[in-house]
């Protein structure tokens, strides 16, 4: 049996929020999550993939957001950057 490494996003979300000098309500409400829901995610509850994607698109680096958006649209980052349709 192969064990998968547990992805530790708990500290990442909290750290990202703190670096942006935002409280939980400000940070999480921008992506449609309640403060209490965000608190649960920051304290170890599993984050649904759509929510994790929104966090990357909203608070990630521009490069990472472009990668995620390109994947969602089924195109390359170059296509997005070049405005290809």
Buried (B, 14 or more C-beta within 10 A) or exposed (E): EEEEEEEEBBEEBBEBBEEEEBEBBEBBBEBEBEBEBBBBBBEEEEBEEEBBBBBBBEBBEEEEBBBBBBEEEEBBBEEBEEEEE
